[in-house]
């Protein structure tokens, strides 16, 4: 598994749902951070997914997609819903980074986080990702 977050960001960029710059200097999508600008932005994070099954050639990863919009909560909600729609149920796909996505399942529908210090609304949606990750001790 190369860089899962990069692969997801590139996939969503190819769908024109966000603008991702792998160097992190332009665009509106960021890996494991959400800087104060641009105002409308998306952050992607991986977080603990619990114990992994050593007998399977795939890992379970947890992904959080955090969307920041404007003072109108509908802006971030619409974008979060679009990202939810693009990922929930996605299966059997090689991501642009080379990671094989077995299945993506939303853990809930997009939920509001409230506003940031600048009064911009944020929404989040979390996913369980099953991704191929064979090792010498786990078959494909």
JODABEL-V880585 format. One record per residue. RES is the residue in three letters. PSI is psi in degrees with one decimal (999 if undefined). Layout:
# JODABEL-V880585
res=RES psi=PSI
res=RES psi=PSI
This chain:
# JODABEL-V880585
res=UNK psi=120.4
res=UNK psi=-104.5
res=UNK psi=94.2
res=UNK psi=-45.7
res=UNK psi=-39.3
res=UNK psi=-42.8
res=UNK psi=-41.2
res=UNK psi=-43.8
res=UNK psi=-42.9
res=UNK psi=-40.0
res=UNK psi=-48.2
res=UNK psi=-32.3
res=UNK psi=-41.4
res=UNK psi=-26.1
res=UNK psi=1.4
res=UNK psi=31.6
res=UNK psi=-14.3
res=UNK psi=173.1
res=UNK psi=113.6
res=UNK psi=127.0
res=UNK psi=110.9
res=UNK psi=-22.6
res=UNK psi=-13.9
res=UNK psi=12.7
res=UNK psi=-19.7
res=UNK psi=-175.0
res=UNK psi=-174.7
res=UNK psi=15.3
res=UNK psi=136.1
res=UNK psi=149.2
res=UNK psi=118.2
res=UNK psi=31.4
res=UNK psi=160.7
res=UNK psi=88.6
res=UNK psi=164.6
res=UNK psi=-22.5
res=UNK psi=147.0
res=UNK psi=163.3
res=UNK psi=-50.4
res=UNK psi=118.6
res=UNK psi=164.8
res=UNK psi=136.5
res=UNK psi=141.2
res=UNK psi=131.2
res=UNK psi=145.5
res=UNK psi=143.4
res=UNK psi=172.9
res=UNK psi=132.7
res=UNK psi=10.1
res=UNK psi=-172.2
res=UNK psi=139.1
res=UNK psi=151.2
res=UNK psi=115.1
res=UNK psi=-10.0
res=UNK psi=-12.3
res=UNK psi=148.2
res=UNK psi=25.7
res=UNK psi=157.3
res=UNK psi=155.6
res=UNK psi=124.1
res=UNK psi=148.5
res=UNK psi=130.9
res=UNK psi=131.8
res=UNK psi=130.2
res=UNK psi=116.9
res=UNK psi=127.0
res=UNK psi=127.8
res=UNK psi=138.6
res=UNK psi=-125.5
res=UNK psi=-166.3
res=UNK psi=-11.2
res=UNK psi=114.0
res=UNK psi=-19.6
res=UNK psi=-26.9
res=UNK psi=-52.8
res=UNK psi=-33.7
res=UNK psi=-46.0
res=UNK psi=-43.2
res=UNK psi=-41.1
res=UNK psi=-40.3
res=UNK psi=-38.5
res=UNK psi=-41.3
res=UNK psi=-39.9
res=UNK psi=-49.0
res=UNK psi=-33.4
res=UNK psi=-27.7
res=UNK psi=-36.7
res=UNK psi=119.5
res=UNK psi=-4.9
res=UNK psi=132.9
res=UNK psi=153.2
res=UNK psi=51.7
res=UNK psi=134.9
res=UNK psi=119.7
res=UNK psi=160.3
res=UNK psi=-22.4
res=UNK psi=-3.1
res=UNK psi=-7.8
res=UNK psi=133.6
res=UNK psi=114.5
res=UNK psi=114.1
res=UNK psi=-48.6
res=UNK psi=141.1
res=UNK psi=128.2
res=UNK psi=124.7
res=UNK psi=138.6
res=UNK psi=-19.0
res=UNK psi=169.0
res=UNK psi=166.1
res=UNK psi=135.7
res=UNK psi=144.6
res=UNK psi=143.3
res=UNK psi=-7.3
res=UNK psi=-154.3
res=UNK psi=155.5
res=UNK psi=-174.7
res=UNK psi=-19.9
res=UNK psi=7.4
res=UNK psi=16.7
res=UNK psi=131.5
res=UNK psi=147.7
res=UNK psi=145.8
res=UNK psi=155.0
res=UNK psi=152.7
res=UNK psi=137.5
res=UNK psi=145.0
res=UNK psi=149.0
res=UNK psi=125.3
res=UNK psi=127.7
res=UNK psi=118.9
res=UNK psi=138.2
res=UNK psi=134.4
res=UNK psi=63.6
res=UNK psi=145.1
res=UNK psi=174.2
res=UNK psi=-22.8
res=UNK psi=-5.0
res=UNK psi=126.0
res=UNK psi=167.7
res=UNK psi=999
